[in-house]
Amino acid sequence: MENKLNSVELELYSKKVARKLCSNFFGDAKQQILGKEILSFCSVQQINYFILKIIFQKWKEEVNHLKKSPFFNYEAEEVELAVANFANILSNYIVVKNVAFEQILATAVEEAMYLALSPYHYFKTYFFSADIKKITLNELREKQKYLKLNGAFFAEFVEKLETYKINTFFVSDIMGHLQESYYKHNASFDDYDETINQISRIVPMDFSKIVSDAKKKNDSAPTPLEIFENAKKEAQPVVSSNNINPIKLSLNQRIMFLKDIFKNDSEQMNLTMARLESAGNKEMAYKIIQYLNLDKENEVAQEFFDLIEAKYK
């Protein structure tokens, strides 16, 4: 259930909704909103949860700014514990001024509509933007807490990553699992009609302006552009100038080799794999990995050797 969205119209409409909701809530006298009021602020629970998500994101940005101080060691264990305790206490004392809250609310409305109308692209845009190269399971679990729409899609994705027993992933390595979860839940996403109708009752919506290619839940869901492009790339054979087969690592192999062979040194692994890819013959390839001192009796090492052997068949 992916819909092509007009981002400009979506942003403009979200600001109108935020302005209307704030006008109703604050009026002329009220100047701020408390944390305990946020979860019941709007009839659309996903908007309320995204408000909290954005507030805590801003809190993290403030803490990260503090950690750059040239005068204090924020990495000390006692300090980290104190900061964590401080965050827990502070979460009970959220107070947001009306002007700042309207800006946060507009973003929350926009995100909620994006998640309802185009879930795959929502996760791709907001969770795995181009500037994010690595992400941790803890970060993904934190993001998951704020999902009230299409949560099953993302939950299965996180559960799959948990089976690898490591905490940090390259984003490029895990997008295939996101696509797999998308396909599996494609026909069972939450129906966006209820969410959109609730928001439209706040400010009437011209749906055709925001969604230029709307698809109903029971339609055959289109393949997202990213998935289509990736599928095309995977289907095209890699042609080597010396007709040597490329080394293809599955995600499971990449994680296994990174942990057992390269001792979680991702830069060294990437450098070594790049050198192996350009090696002109098997003898040169084995010289490249001499420094690893691999035990040929080890199952993981043997699988690594098998890949090199397969490259030069």
Secondary structure by P-SEA (a helix, b strand, c coil): cccccaaaaaaaaaaaaaaaaaaaccccccccccccccccccccaaaaaaaaaaaaaaaaaaaaaaaaccccccccaaaaaaaaaaaaaaaacccccaaaaaaaaaaaaaaaaaaaccaaaaaaccccccccccccaaaaaaaaaacccaaaaaaaaaaaaaaaccccccccccaaaaaaaaaaaccccccaaaaaaaaaaaccccccccccccccccccccccaaaaaaaaaaabbbbbccccccccccaaaaaaaaccccccaaaaaaaaaaaaaacccaaaaaaaacccccccccaaaaaaaaaaaaaac
